Each structure stands twice: as C-alpha cells, then as structure tokens.
C-alpha cells in the first residue's frame, strides 16, 4: 500500500477508517485538525494505538487525569522511555505497576475521545503512512474495530461538549499541507527576486524534507533535542559539585527538562515556565534524569558544530538582556531568562535543518527561517506541554502577551539575531522612560555577556 493523503470533511472520516479496515491496512494514520495532529496506529485494519501532538491528549496525561497512576511514577516512566528507548507502555507495566488490561482500557477511551474531537472539526488533513513499524512496536493492541470506534466517538461528540479549548495562543502544526502552503507563500514574498527554476525545485525539496523531519520530531512525543559536547561538560561539572544545572550551562538541556516535567498535563498539575522551576518540579530525581539524558547517545552530540560558539554567545546575550527586562514586562527573572533563551534552541534546530541542503539565495533562506521558526515554536511548544508564557515567547504571539513582548525586546537589545517580526514596542520607547532605561541596560548587559571571558571586566 502506498502513502495517501488529502483533506476530508468530518462526515467522511468514517469512510476513510472503513476503507482502511476493509483493506486490512497496517500503518499510521495522521489526522490534523485546527491546532493538533492525532495519530492512530492500525494493524490489519484495526486501531491498535492512539496518540496526539497535544500533551494533555497522550496516554500518560490520560492516566494521570483519571487517577490510574501517580505523577511521580508516570514521570519516571516517561523519562526512562525517552532516555533508554523502551516503549512507554512497557515501562509503565514494569515500573509503575499498571496492568496490561488497564493500559488497554485507558487506550480505548483515549482513542474514542480523540476521534470525537476530530468529529467536532469541519475538516481534517489526513495522511496514512504504511511504512511505520507498527508490528514491531505493538506492545499494547487496542484491537478496536473502526466502525465501532466511529459510532462510539460520534456518540461522545454529541453528548460531551468540548471543555478544554482555548484561543489564547494560536497554535499551528507542521503537517505536510501546512509546509507546502508556507513554501509558496514565502516564494510569493520574494517575487521580485530572480530565482533559477532548478534552484527553486531544490529549495522546495529541502523545505519539504525539513518540514517532514520537524513534524515527525514534534508528533513523536516529548520533543527532546541532542546536547552539544561543551554543554554536556558544563552540566556534568555542576552535577559533580552537587549544584543544580543553570540555564547558562545548557539552554538545550533546560528545554529537555521542561519537556519532561511538563510532559504530563492534566487539571491540577503544576507546569514549569523557567529553568529553576523545572529543576524544582523534577525534585530529587533531577540529577539522575540529567545523567540518563547525557548517557544516551541519541541525546548527546559528540561533535562540535561550527555554529556552536556563535549561538552560545547570542544566547548568553539574550539571557543577560532578559534579566534587565524582566521587571518591565512583569515576569520573574527565571521565567524571563528562560523565555529569552529558548527561541535560540529552536533557531539552532531550524538553521541546522535548512543547512542540510542549499536554499536559493540569502533572501529565501532568511524568509524561510523567519516564517518557520514561530511555526516550530508553536507546534513544539504545545507538544512539549509548555505553559502559555513560553508558547508566547517561542512564537511571538499573541503580540501583547508578556512572553512575546519579552522575546521581542530581548531580540532588540541583543542585536536581533532572531527577527520574528517588527518590534511593536519601538514606538513606546520614547513615551515610557522606564522601558527606555531598561532597554539601555539590557543592551549593555547583552554586549558584555556576548564577549569572550578573557575580554569581560
């Protein structure tokens, strides 16, 4: 069977699932509606597992919200599965004491809830990938008949109105349809620049490939990232001295820690918005988690990249600037510095992805980064369960949110390596002496922090 994709209305979702059932299809079905991508593993035409790019719609959060396991045991299982490569359900049975039957029951109710939420949407973009290794990683098999699943989901959609939707931050996804539309939007923006047709084809191929890579990274679960060798050395020195990890040691590792502690999202649970908050939420297990991450070759990069030095200096400049701007935007220093640093983590990811193949000229490259970065920030931030302030900082949206405002001001102070959009605070500088003073101090701090240690006074 070949990969198929397209757009369908909610009335035709049942037809798609019925066709997959009748053809005894095995693979993964992705359904993207509004701000979320839900995935359904099919084995011989029946739904074997279901998950989502939204943290609150994944199995761990589902178990937590229903009181089937403690947050501590679920977090430990999540960390072990991410750092040792074991299936989350396998670790849950082994470490959290959840029975296989309980996992199947929870998975079935989750799958029904996910389909019911899709049925509330006017349309969804779908993609069925038969190349996914479903049979090899089928520890829990829900064995759900597609026809019954649709009927149960439709009943749920009619009797359970949505209660957890929020329009505060406009989330988006990185599905292939979005990436395709975004590329041609970017080409339209540079309409006046002469672009060779062959080079444009190569640029399109690169952009689509990068989008596919980023999409798979986001929808697989907590979107962790590999740590560079210099960051690993700094963090290990801190841990050896029995000291907590700092944001300056490794913003990427802070991103990973935030992904893990925020990876369980259910009503009443705390979420971390800063590096210090994440360390405290991890509690006594934090050093052990860090060691697990750094001991896994998947999450530790052995080779230094050419851009490591420049990106670190730019990140330190943003952290220093954020400290000076925290009060003026109404954020704590911990949250402000984290909000200032994390966009650089994703910038490194996007630049590295686009750098795998040449794009057509600096104008197209710059437009691609400018449009792709906030999109990745929105999708990855939601997949990581980041709180609203960090989502706003990563996407610069909504514009008036303190997190978005902090990110723009930090960019202005630190030399604007990340130009997501024009700084809307610029007209207010002359009218607000407090902001003007804070921004001047932030610029000085950023310049000082970006200098090599030998030049600092």
MARSE-212328 format. One record per residue (C-alpha): residue in three letters; x, y, z. Coordinates in steps of 0.1 Angstrom, whole numbers, plus 5000, padded with zeros to 4 digits. Layout:
N
alaXYZ ...
***
This chain:
457
unk500050005000 unk501250354992 unk501250665014 unk498050855008 unk497051205020 unk494351475015 unk491651675031 unk488351535042 unk485251665060 unk484151515093 unk481351325076 unk483851125056 unk486251025084 unk484150715089 unk484550625052 unk488350665054 unk488550435085 unk486150185069 unk488350165038 unk491450115059 unk489649845078 unk488449665046 unk491949675031 unk493449535064 unk495849825063 unk498849845086 unk500450175092 unk499950515110 unk497150745102 unk497751115110 unk494751345113 unk495451715116 unk492651945126 unk492952305139 unk496052305161 unk496651935168 unk497851625150 unk496351305163 unk497850965152 unk496350625151 unk498350305146 unk496450055125 unk497249685125 unk495449465099 unk492749725097 unk492049775134 unk493150065156 unk496049935178 unk497150265195 unk496350635195 unk498350945205 unk498451315199 unk500851605195 unk499051775224 unk500451685258 unk497051655275 unk495951405249 unk498751155253 unk498450835273 unk500550955303 unk498351255309 unk495251045303 unk496350805330 unk497151095354 unk493951275349 unk491950965357 unk494050885388 unk495350555375 unk498950625385 unk500850885404 unk502551175387 unk505951065401 unk505650715387 unk504450845353 unk507251095351 unk509750835359 unk508350605332 unk508350895307 unk512050975315 unk513150615312 unk511250565279 unk512850875264 unk516350805276 unk516550425273 unk514450375242 unk511950145258 unk508250175248 unk506350395273 unk503750125278 unk506449865286 unk508050095312 unk504550175327 unk503949805333 unk507449745346 unk508050055367 unk504550195375 unk502749875382 unk499949945357 unk498449625344 unk498249545307 unk494449535309 unk494349885325 unk496550025297 unk494349875270 unk491150015287 unk492750365290 unk493950355255 unk490550265241 unk488850555259 unk491650785248 unk491250675211 unk487550735213 unk488051085228 unk490551175201 unk488251075173 unk485351255189 unk487351575190 unk488251535153 unk484551495145 unk483851835160 unk486051995134 unk484752095099 unk487651925082 unk490951755088 unk494151695068 unk494951325067 unk498051115058 unk498350745061 unk501950605062 unk502250235057 unk505950245063 unk505650295100 unk507049995120 unk503649915137 unk504049545141 unk507549575156 unk506449815183 unk502949685191 unk503149615229 unk499649745236 unk497049655209 unk493649825214 unk492049595188 unk489349855180 unk487049795151 unk486950115131 unk483250115126 unk482550075163 unk485150345171 unk483450595149 unk480050515164 unk481350555200 unk483250875191 unk480151025174 unk478050955205 unk480751115227 unk480951415204 unk477251465207 unk476951415245 unk480251575257 unk480751935246 unk484452045244 unk485652195277 unk489452245273 unk489752455242 unk491552795245 unk492053065219 unk494653245240 unk497553135218 unk497053045181 unk498752705178 unk499652565145 unk501052235132 unk503952145109 unk501951895088 unk502951845051 unk499952055039 unk501052355060 unk504652325049 unk503652315012 unk501452625015 unk504152805036 unk506852745010 unk504752904982 unk503853195005 unk507553255010 unk508153244973 unk505453504968 unk507153734993 unk510353734972 unk508553774939 unk510854054928 unk514053844932 unk515253644902 unk515253274911 unk516553004889 unk513952734883 unk516252444890 unk517452604922 unk513852674933 unk513052304928 unk515952214951 unk514852474976 unk511352324976 unk512651974981 unk514852095010 unk512052285027 unk509551995024 unk512151755038 unk512951975067 unk509252025074 unk508751645074 unk511651595098 unk510451865122 unk506851725120 unk508051375129 unk510051525158 unk507051715172 unk504451435169 unk506551155184 unk506051275220 unk508151505242 unk510351675216 unk513851635231 unk516951765214 unk520651645215 unk523051825237 unk526451955224 unk529751845240 unk530552175256 unk527152205272 unk527451845285 unk530851925301 unk529552235318 unk526452055332 unk528451755344 unk530851985362 unk527952145380 unk526451805390 unk529851675402 unk529951975426 unk526351895438 unk525052215422 unk521852245402 unk522152305365 unk521852665353 unk520252805322 unk523652935311 unk525152595312 unk522852445285 unk519652605273 unk519052285252 unk519252065283 unk516852305301 unk514452265271 unk514651885275 unk514051915313 unk511052135306 unk509751885281 unk509951605306 unk508451785337 unk505651935315 unk505151615296 unk502151525319 unk499351775316 unk496151725335 unk493951955356 unk495652055389 unk499151965379 unk501952225381 unk503852325350 unk507352485348 unk507952805329 unk511552855339 unk514852665343 unk514752685382 unk511052585382 unk511852275361 unk514652175384 unk512352205414 unk509552015398 unk511951725390 unk512951725427 unk515551485440 unk515351295407 unk516651595386 unk520451495387 unk519651135378 unk517451245349 unk520251465335 unk522651185337 unk520250955319 unk519951205291 unk523651265288 unk524450895288 unk522250825259 unk523950875225 unk520650985209 unk520551295231 unk524251375233 unk526051515203 unk529751415203 unk530951655176 unk531152035179 unk529252225152 unk530752535135 unk527852745148 unk528152645185 unk530252935195 unk528253205178 unk524953065190 unk526153035226 unk527353405226 unk524053515212 unk522153305238 unk524153445267 unk523453795253 unk519753725253 unk519853585288 unk521653885301 unk519254125284 unk516253935297 unk517453985333 unk517354355328 unk513954355311 unk512154105334 unk510554375357 unk509454605329 unk507354325313 unk506154185345 unk507953845346 unk510153675372 unk513853665364 unk513653285360 unk510753295335 unk512153595317 unk515653445311 unk514153115300 unk511753295276 unk514753485262 unk516953175257 unk514652905243 unk514053065209 unk517753025203 unk517452655209 unk514852625182 unk516752865159 unk519752625161 unk517452335151 unk515852525122 unk519152655109 unk520752315111 unk517852155092 unk517852415064 unk521652395063 unk521552025052 unk521052155016 unk521552485000 unk518552714997 unk518252964969 unk520053274980 unk520153455013 unk516753625008 unk514853295005 unk516953145034 unk516053445056 unk512353435048 unk512353055054 unk513853095089 unk511653395097 unk508453205089 unk509452855100 unk510752955134 unk507553075150 unk505652785134 unk508152535150 unk507952735183 unk504152695184 unk504052335174 unk506952215195 unk505952425225 unk502552265225 unk503951915220 unk506251985250 unk503452105272 unk505052445277 unk502952695296 unk501452995279 unk504253235287 unk506853015269 unk504552945240 unk504153325235 unk507953375237 unk508653095212 unk506053225187 unk505953595195 unk502153555196 unk499853695209 unk501854015204 unk500754185237 unk501553885259 unk504453945283 unk506353645270 unk506053765234 unk506954115244 unk509954005264 unk511253795234 unk510954095210 unk512654335234 unk515454085241 unk516054055204 unk516154425201 unk518654455229 unk520854165219 unk521254255183 unk518154085169 unk519653765157 unk516053645157 unk513853875137 unk510453715140 unk508654045132 unk509054415137 unk509354525173 unk505954675182 unk507354825214 unk509655065194 unk507055355194 unk506655325231 unk510255375239 unk510155755238 unk506955765258 unk508055525286 unk511255635303 unk511355315324 unk511255105293 unk513955315277 unk516255285307 unk515654915310 unk516354855273 unk519655065275 unk520754855305 unk519754535286 unk521854635256 unk524954695278 unk524454365296 unk524054185263 unk527154325248 unk529154235279 unk527753875281 unk528553815244 unk532253885248 unk534753605254 unk535553565291 unk539053705286 unk537554035274 unk535054075302 unk535654315331 
***
